[in-house]
Amino acid sequence: MKAKIVLSALLVYLVTTGSSCIKDTFLVTVNFPFSGCYSINPGNDPDFGGFTVVNLREQVPASFRDDIRAARYYDIRVWTTGSYSGDVTGTAFINGVPMLTYSGAWSDFSTPQSLLGSSPYVTPQTPGLLELARVLLEFATANPEVTLTLSSSGAVSEVPVPDGLEVCVEVLTQGDAEVKQ
């Protein structure tokens, strides 16, 4: 009974002194993935490579661009497009730092192979994952205009290479956006 009286008195005090028990802001999770696809030239050269420059702020939905307070990656996926009977081997980079390697039959990558899904065809590379985490932290806390370079290079096992082949890398990221009431 004493606890009820104390709580009631405390509530009356808070209400009459202008105190608010309601938080003025809250966080929502916002997804902002980015990716790059790298064409493999048809012919007798089995090597491929390319890069994509990504402005992280442009990946965030417009209504949340100025409100990101934290950011993280939660998966990285690799897949191929086009029909090919050989193998593919390569490395995906973030700002020139190896982020993951991938290797297997082309057909293994016809569905996205994922770090999160523990794919046997992709192997994380700690230096690149640390670089990705560093860039995301910089984006969320210090520099909302930060850009990064996503790239990939590798080779296919058989020539001639047919037309229409691509290797794609996608980084799935999300951030916490602060929303004001």
MARKE-162867 format. One line per 10 residues: number of its first residue (from 1); their letters; for each residue x, y, z of N, C-alpha, C, CB. Coordinates in pm, whole numbers, plus 32768, in hexadecimal, padded with zeros to 4 digits. Atoms other than C-alpha are relative to their C-alpha. Glycine has a CB too. Layout:
<mitors>
NUM) a) X,Y,Z,X,Y,Z,X,Y,Z,X,Y,Z | ...
</mitors>
This chain:
<mitors>
1) mkakivlsal) 8051,7F8A,8000,8000,8000,8000,8057,807E,8000,7FA3,7FFF,8078 | 7FA7,7F8B,7FFB,811E,80F0,8052,803C,801B,7F75,8071,7FEA,8068 | 7FC5,7FF0,8085,81B4,80B1,7EF8,7FA0,8048,7FA2,8026,7F78,7FC5 | 8063,7FBE,8054,8070,811D,7E4D,7FF7,8094,8020,7F77,7FBE,8010 | 8008,7F74,7FD7,8064,825F,7F16,807C,804C,7FD0,7FF2,800B,809B | 7F84,7FBF,802C,81D1,82AF,7EC8,7FFF,8013,7F68,807B,7FAC,802A | 8005,7FF5,8092,81A2,8268,7D52,7F9B,8069,7FD5,7FDC,7F79,7FC2 | 8066,7F9B,8021,8063,833B,7D48,8035,808C,801B,7F7F,7FE8,8051 | 7FC7,7F7D,7FDE,8114,845D,7DF6,806C,8027,7F9C,803B,7FFE,808F | 7F97,7FE6,8063,823A,843F,7D07,7FC3,8028,7F7A,805C,7F85,7FEF
11) lvylvttgss) 8043,7FE1,807D,8154,8441,7BD8,7FC2,808B,8005,7F95,7F96,7FE2 | 803A,7F7B,7FF1,8098,8574,7C59,806D,806A,7FFB,7FB0,800B,8085 | 7F90,7FA1,8001,81E4,8625,7C96,8034,8014,7F71,8073,7FCE,805C | 7FCB,7FF6,8088,8265,85D5,7B35,7FA1,804C,7FA4,801A,7F76,7FC8 | 8062,7FBF,8056,8123,8646,7A8C,7FF5,8094,8020,7F78,7FBD,800E | 8013,7F74,7FDA,8104,878B,7B50,807E,8055,7FEE,7FD3,8008,808F | 7F85,7FB2,8013,8273,87EF,7B1B,802A,8007,7F6D,8072,7FC5,8052 | 7FE1,7FF6,808E,8269,87CB,799F,805B,7F92,7FCD,803E,8083,7FE2 | 7FAA,806E,802C,8332,868A,798E,7FB5,7FA9,7F9C,802F,7FAC,8078 | 803B,8057,8065,82F8,859F,786C,803F,7F76,8009,8012,803A,7F73
21) cikdtflvtv) 7FCF,808A,7FFF,8315,8427,7875,800C,7FCA,7F73,7FA3,7FA7,8053 | 7FFD,802C,808B,8305,8416,76FA,8083,802D,7FC1,7F87,8038,7FB1 | 7F83,7FE1,8044,8449,8405,7638,7FE3,8053,7F83,804D,7F7E,7FDB | 8018,7FA7,8071,8464,8516,7531,8029,7FC4,7F7A,8048,8082,8016 | 7FD3,803E,807D,8515,843D,742E,8002,7F69,8010,808D,8034,7FD7 | 7FEF,8090,7FFE,852A,82D0,73CF,804A,7FD8,7F81,7F76,7FB7,800A | 7FB2,8031,8070,85F7,81FE,72DD,7FB0,7F9D,7FAE,8082,7FBF,8030 | 8038,8064,805B,857E,8140,71AB,8071,7FCA,7FAC,7F8F,803D,7FA7 | 7F9A,803E,8054,864A,804F,70DD,7FDD,8017,7F6D,800C,7F68,801E | 8011,7FE1,808D,867A,80B2,6F71,8065,7FAE,7FB0,8011,809A,7FE4
31) nfpfsgcysi) 7FA6,804C,8058,870B,7FCA,6E67,8031,8059,7F8F,7FB8,7F82,7FC6 | 7FC8,7FB8,8073,87F4,8061,6D63,8070,7FAE,7FC0,8034,808B,802B | 7F9D,8055,8042,88A0,7F51,6C98,8042,8049,7F8B,7FC0,7F7E,7FCF | 7FBF,7FCF,8079,8999,7F9D,6B84,8045,7F8C,7FBB,8066,8071,8021 | 7FC8,8070,804C,8A28,7EC7,6A6F,8048,8032,7F84,7F92,7F9E,7FD8 | 7FBF,7FE7,807F,8AF8,7EB6,6937,8003,7F7F,7FB0,808F,8037,8014 | 7FF7,8074,8059,8AEE,7DCD,680B,8071,801B,7F9D,7F77,7FE6,7FB4 | 7F86,7FF1,804E,8C28,7D8F,6741,7FFB,7FA1,7F89,807D,7FE5,8057 | 800B,804D,807B,8C15,7D1E,65D8,8083,7FB8,7FE0,7FD9,805B,7F8B | 7F8D,804D,802F,8CFC,7C15,654D,7FFE,800A,7F68,7FFD,7F69,8032
41) npgndpdfgg) 7FFC,7FEC,8091,8D67,7C68,63EB,8000,7F7B,7FB7,807B,8053,7FD9 | 7FFF,807B,804F,8D16,7B5C,62EB,8084,7FF3,7FB4,7F88,7FFC,7F9E | 7F85,8016,804C,8E3D,7ABE,623B,805F,7FA4,8049,8044,8083,7FE3 | 7F99,805B,7FCD,8F84,7A1F,62A2,8047,8031,807E,8065,7FE9,7F96 | 7FC4,7FCF,7F84,8FD9,7AED,63D7,7FAA,7FD4,8076,8011,809C,7FFD | 8052,8032,7F93,8F61,7A37,6510,7FF8,805F,8078,8035,7F7B,802D | 7FFB,7FA4,7F8D,8FB1,7B5A,65FD,7F91,8069,7FF7,808A,8045,8007 | 8063,7F94,7FFA,8EB0,7C59,666F,801C,8057,8079,7F71,7FC7,8006 | 7FF4,7FA6,7F8F,8E9C,7D7E,675A,7FB3,807F,7FE6,8092,8021,801E | 8046,7F81,800C,8DED,7EC3,679F,7FE9,803A,808A,7F7B,7FEE,7FB6
51) ftvvnlreqv) 801A,7FBF,7F80,8D87,7FB8,68AA,7F83,8055,7FF6,8078,8055,802C | 8075,7FAB,7FF2,8C5B,807E,6922,801B,805E,8075,7F7D,7FAD,8017 | 7FF2,7F9E,7F94,8C75,81C1,69EC,7F75,8017,803C,803F,8087,7FCB | 8080,7FF8,7FBA,8B62,81D4,6AF1,8002,8074,8064,7FDF,7F7B,8048 | 8017,7F99,7F9C,8AED,8309,6BAC,7F96,7FC7,805E,7FD3,808B,7FC0 | 805C,8043,7FA4,8A4D,826D,6CE1,7F82,8052,801B,8046,7FE4,8084 | 8074,7FAC,7FE3,8968,8395,6D22,7F95,7FF1,7F95,802A,8094,800B | 805F,8010,806D,88C7,8364,6BCC,7FB7,7F7A,8005,8047,800E,7F7B | 8040,8082,7FF4,8873,81FB,6C27,7F90,7FFF,8067,8067,7F97,8024 | 8063,7FF7,7F94,87A4,8262,6D57,7F82,8043,7FCA,8039,804F,8079
61) pasfrddira) 807B,7FBC,8029,8634,82B5,6D19,8003,8094,8029,7F84,7FBB,803C | 7FF4,7F6F,7FED,8613,8430,6CFC,7FCC,8031,8086,7FB7,8047,7F92 | 803B,7FCE,7F83,8539,845A,6E30,8056,7FE2,807B,7F76,7FC3,8013 | 7FAA,8023,7F8E,864C,83C5,6F0F,8090,802D,7FEE,7FFD,7F6B,8017 | 7F74,7FE2,8021,878C,844E,6E6D,804B,804F,8069,8005,804B,7F80 | 7FBB,7FAB,7F9F,87DA,854C,6F7A,7FF6,7FCB,808E,7FC7,808B,7FFB | 801F,8031,7F7A,8778,8470,709F,8045,7F7D,8026,7F6D,7FEF,800D | 7FBD,807E,7FE1,885C,833D,7092,8062,8014,8073,8049,7FC8,7F83 | 7FAB,7FF5,7F89,8907,830C,71E4,805E,7F8A,8012,7FA9,800D,807A | 7FAA,8076,7FFB,899F,81B1,71B9,7FE9,7FB3,7F7E,7FE2,7FA6,807F
71) aryydirvwt) 800D,804F,807B,89E1,80CD,708F,8053,7F81,800D,802C,8052,7F84 | 7FBC,8082,7FFB,8A4C,7F64,705C,7FE0,7FB1,7F83,7FD8,7FB0,8080 | 8022,805E,806B,8A5F,7E56,6F54,7FCD,7F81,8042,807B,7FE3,7FA2 | 8030,807D,7FC8,89A5,7D13,6F8A,800E,7F8B,7FA0,7F70,800D,8028 | 7FE3,806D,805B,89F6,7C49,6E53,8045,8038,7F85,7F7E,7FB4,7FDA | 7FC4,7FE2,8082,8ABF,7C47,6D12,7FE2,7F89,7FA8,809C,801D,800B | 8026,806B,805A,8A48,7B81,6BE7,8045,800F,7F79,7F68,7FFC,7FED | 7FC3,8004,8085,8AE6,7B1A,6A9B,7FA9,7FA6,7FA9,8095,7FCD,8005 | 8048,8054,805F,8A2E,7A98,6969,802E,801F,7F73,7F68,8015,800C | 7FDC,7FF2,808C,8A5A,7A6E,67F4,7F83,8008,7FAA,805A,7F8C,7FD3
81) tgsysgdvtg) 806C,8000,8063,897F,7AB5,66C8,803A,7FD1,7F7C,7FC0,808E,7FF1 | 7FD6,8035,8081,8991,7A0F,6575,8019,7F6A,8009,807D,8047,7FCE | 7FEE,8090,8008,89C7,78AB,6503,8091,7FDF,7FDE,7FA0,7FC2,7F97 | 7F73,8022,8010,8B22,7813,6525,8017,7F7B,8045,805F,8071,803B | 7FEC,8087,7FC7,8BA4,76B4,656B,8080,7FF1,8051,8000,7F9B,7F91 | 7F82,800A,7FB8,8CF0,7704,6611,7FF5,802B,8091,8069,8052,7FBC | 7FF5,7FD3,7F76,8D64,777E,6765,801F,8095,8003,806E,7FB0,804C | 7FDE,7F74,7FEA,8D8F,78DB,67F3,8049,800A,8085,7F80,805C,7FFE | 7FB4,7FE5,7F87,8E8B,7954,68F4,801B,8095,8005,8086,7FAD,8004 | 7FE6,7F71,7FF7,8EB1,7AB4,6978,8006,8032,808E,7F98,804B,7FB5
91) tafingvpml) 7FF9,7FBA,7F80,8ED4,7BAF,6A8E,7FAC,807F,7FF5,8094,8022,8027 | 8048,7F81,7FF6,8DEA,7CC9,6AF6,804C,8058,8062,7F6A,7FEA,802F | 7FB2,7FA0,7FB2,8E8E,7E01,6B83,7FA8,8073,802D,8077,8035,7FAD | 803B,7F83,7FD4,8E21,7F2C,6C4D,8074,8062,8010,7FAF,7FF0,8088 | 7F93,7F9D,8001,8F00,805D,6C12,8088,7FBE,7FE7,8003,804B,8084 | 7F84,8044,8024,9006,7F73,6B7F,802E,7F96,8063,806B,8063,7FF1 | 7FDB,8062,7F99,900E,7E92,6CB4,7FA9,7F82,7FEB,7FEC,803B,8091 | 804F,807A,8017,8FA5,7D23,6C81,7F97,7FEB,806D,805C,7F87,7FF9 | 8072,8010,7FA6,8E4D,7CEC,6D1C,7FD0,7F6E,8003,7F8C,805D,7FD4 | 8020,808E,8006,8DFF,7B8A,6CA6,8037,7FC5,7F80,7F67,7FEA,800A
101) tysgawsdfs) 7FDA,8049,8079,8E73,7A85,6BB0,7F8E,7FA1,7FDF,8087,7FB3,8013 | 8068,805D,802C,8D90,79A6,6AE4,8039,7FA4,7F95,7F83,804D,7FCA | 7FCE,8062,805F,8DCE,786C,6A1C,7F9F,7F8C,7FF7,808D,7FCF,8029 | 8058,8072,8015,8CFA,775B,6984,7FD3,7FF9,7F70,7F87,8007,805C | 803B,800B,8086,8C3D,76E9,6853,7FA7,807B,7FE8,7FAE,7F7B,7FF1 | 8056,7F8E,8024,8B8C,7804,679C,7F71,7FE7,802E,8004,8019,7F68 | 808A,8023,7FDC,8A43,774F,67DA,7FE9,8008,8097,7FDF,7F74,7FCF | 8010,7FF1,7F6F,8A85,7755,6954,7FD4,808C,8026,8083,7FDF,8048 | 801F,7F73,7FE4,8A5D,78CF,6943,7F85,8031,7FB6,8076,8056,7FDC | 807B,7FD6,8044,891C,78D0,6877,7F98,802F,8065,7FC8,7F8C,7FAA
111) tpqsllgssp) 804B,7FC6,7F90,8874,7909,69C7,8067,8044,805A,7FAB,7F92,804E | 7F9D,7FB8,7FAF,891B,7A04,6AAF,803D,7FAA,806E,7FBF,807B,803E | 7FB6,8044,7F96,8A26,7971,6B91,8020,8068,806A,8084,7FBA,7FC9 | 8004,7F9E,7F95,8A29,7A18,6CE3,8061,7FDF,8070,7F76,800A,8037 | 7FB1,8013,7F86,8B18,7A4E,6E04,7FA6,7FD6,8073,804C,8080,8024 | 805E,801F,7F95,89EB,7A44,6EED,7FD1,7F6F,7FF6,7F89,805F,7FFB | 802E,8089,8015,897B,78FB,6E54,806F,7F9A,8008,7FBD,7FF6,7F7C | 7F8D,8059,7FF2,8AD5,7865,6E91,801A,7FAF,7F81,7FEB,7FA1,8075 | 7FE7,8042,807F,8B03,7815,6D21,808F,7FC9,7FFC,7FEA,8062,7F8B | 7F79,8035,800E,8C2B,7730,6CDD,804E,8040,7F8D,7FFA,7F6A,7FEB
121) yvtpqtpgll) 7FC1,7FC5,8076,8C75,77FF,6BA5,8036,808D,801A,7F9F,8004,7F8F | 7FCD,7F7B,7FDF,8CBF,794C,6C53,8049,7FF9,8086,7F8D,8068,8006 | 7FAD,7FFF,7F88,8DC9,7991,6D59,8018,8090,802B,8086,7FB6,7FE8 | 7FEA,7F76,7FD2,8DD3,7ACF,6E2C,8094,801F,800E,7FB9,8018,8085 | 7F78,7FCF,7FED,8F12,7B9B,6E37,7FF9,8070,8068,803F,8033,7F77 | 800C,7FA5,7F8E,8F38,7C4E,6F84,802B,808F,7FE1,8052,7FCC,8072 | 7FDB,7F73,8019,8FF7,7D83,6F06,7F94,8050,7FB8,8080,8004,7FAE | 8069,7FBA,8049,8EE2,7DDD,6E12,7F82,8013,8052,7FDF,7FB6,7F83 | 8076,7FF2,7FAA,8DCC,7D9B,6F0C,8017,806E,8067,7FDF,7F7B,8046 | 7FDF,7F93,7FA3,8E7E,7E81,7002,7FFA,8088,7FB9,808C,7FEB,803D
131) elarvllefa) 8007,7F83,804D,8E9E,7F8B,6EF2,7F6F,8026,7FE8,804C,7FF2,7F79 | 808E,7FE5,8014,8D2B,7F6A,6EA4,7FC1,8036,8082,7FB7,7F81,7FD2 | 8034,7FD2,7F7F,8CD6,7F90,7017,8031,808E,801F,8029,7F9F,8071 | 7FC8,7F7B,7FE8,8DBD,80C0,702E,7FB7,806A,7FAE,8096,8003,7FDF | 8044,7FA0,8058,8D19,816C,6F04,7F70,8018,802F,8001,7FCF,7F6E | 8089,7FF1,7FD0,8BBC,8129,6F8B,7FFB,8053,8080,7FC0,7F77,8018 | 7FF8,7FB0,7F86,8C1F,81B8,70DE,8019,8093,7FDE,806F,7FCB,805D | 7FE5,7F77,802A,8CB0,82ED,7037,7F83,8041,7FC5,8072,8003,7F99 | 807C,7FCF,803D,8B70,8315,6F6D,7F9A,8029,806A,7FC4,7F96,7FA3 | 8069,7FE9,7F9D,8A8F,8300,709E,8025,8069,8069,7FDF,7F7F,8045
141) tanpevtltl) 7FDB,7FAA,7F90,8B5A,83D2,7191,804D,807F,7FDB,8052,7FB3,805F | 7FA9,7F8E,801A,8C40,84C4,70DF,7FF1,803E,7F76,808C,7FD6,8013 | 7FFC,7FCE,8088,8C18,84E5,6F67,7F90,7FC3,7FAD,8087,7FE2,7FC0 | 806F,803A,804B,8AC3,84AB,6EC6,8015,8000,7F68,7F82,804A,8021 | 7FE4,7FFC,8090,8B5A,84F3,6D6E,806E,7F9E,7FD7,8027,808C,7FD6 | 7F94,805D,801D,8C57,83D6,6D7E,7FDC,7FA8,7F87,801E,7FA8,807B | 8012,805D,806F,8C85,8306,6C44,805E,7F8A,8015,801B,8046,7F77 | 7FA9,8074,7FFD,8D1B,81AE,6C19,8006,7FC6,7F74,7FCD,7F95,8066 | 7FF3,8043,8080,8D92,80DE,6AF6,7FEF,7F6A,8015,8089,801F,7FBD | 801A,8090,8000,8D02,7F81,6ACA,8036,7FCB,7F7C,7F67,7FDF,8012
151) sssgavsevp) 7FC8,8036,807C,8DC4,7EB0,69D0,800E,7F69,800A,8089,8040,7FE3 | 7FEB,8090,8007,8DFD,7D4E,6960,8059,7FE1,7F8A,7F7A,7FB4,7FF6 | 7FAE,802F,806F,8EFC,7C9B,688C,8010,7F69,800E,808B,8047,7FFD | 7FF1,8091,7FFD,8F33,7B34,682C,8011,7FC9,7F74,7F89,7FBF,8045 | 7FF1,8043,8081,8F32,7A39,6713,7F9C,7F8E,7FF6,8091,7FCB,7FEE | 8050,8077,801C,8E5E,792F,6672,805E,7F96,7FC8,7F8B,801F,7F9D | 7FA4,806E,801D,8EED,77DA,661F,8009,7FD7,7F6E,7FD8,7F8B,8050 | 8001,8031,808B,8E95,77A3,64B2,7FEC,8073,7F9E,7F91,7F98,7FED | 8012,7FA2,806F,8EBB,786D,6375,7FDB,7FAF,7F85,8082,8055,7FE7 | 802B,7F75,8005,8E26,78DE,6296,7F8E,801B,8061,7FD6,8025,7F72
161) vpdglevcve) 8067,7FD3,7FA2,8D4D,79A2,6386,7F87,802E,7FAE,8035,8075,805C | 8077,7FD4,804B,8BE7,79C7,6308,7FD6,808E,8027,7F8C,7F9F,8018 | 8034,7F78,7FE7,8B36,7B17,62F7,7F98,7FFD,8071,7FC2,803B,7F7F | 806B,7FED,7F9D,8A5B,7B94,6417,801C,7FCC,808B,7F88,7FC0,7FCF | 7FE1,8031,7F79,8B14,7B1A,654D,8021,8074,805D,8075,7F9D,7FFB | 7FE2,7F9D,7F99,8B22,7BE7,668D,8011,7FBB,8086,7F91,8069,8009 | 7FF5,8025,7F73,8B93,7BB9,67F3,7FCF,8078,8050,8095,7FD6,8029 | 803A,7F94,7FB0,8ACD,7C86,68F0,8021,7FEC,8094,7F67,8009,7FEC | 7FE5,8000,7F70,8B25,7CDF,6A58,7FA1,8064,8040,8097,8025,8020 | 805E,7FA9,7FBA,8A24,7D6E,6B48,8023,8002,8095,7F6E,7FD2,7FEB
171) vltqgdaevk) 7FE8,7FEF,7F71,8A66,7DF8,6CA4,7F7B,802F,803D,8075,8068,801E | 807E,7FDE,7FBE,892E,7DF7,6D7D,8020,804A,8081,7FAA,7F7F,801D | 7FE3,7FAB,7F8D,893F,7F13,6E76,7F7E,8038,8037,8061,8072,7FDA | 8071,7FBD,7FC2,8853,7FB8,6F67,8034,8064,8066,7FA1,7F99,8043 | 7FDD,7F9A,7F9E,8856,80E2,704B,7F8F,801C,805E,802A,807F,7FBB | 8063,7FD5,7F9F,87A2,8168,7177,7FE9,8094,7FE8,802F,7FE5,8093 | 8026,7F75,8019,86EA,82A8,7121,7FB4,8035,8079,7FAA,800E,7F7E | 8043,7FC1,7F8F,8683,8393,7236,7F87,804E,7FCC,8061,805E,804D | 807C,7FC0,8029,8519,83FE,720D,7FCD,8052,8075,7F96,7F98,7FD2 | 8034,7FA7,7F97,8491,8526,72CF,7F68,7FFF,7FFB,8037,8090,7FEE
181) q) 8093,7FFF,7FF8,832B,8529,734A,7FCA,8089,7FEC,7FCF,7FC9,8084
</mitors>
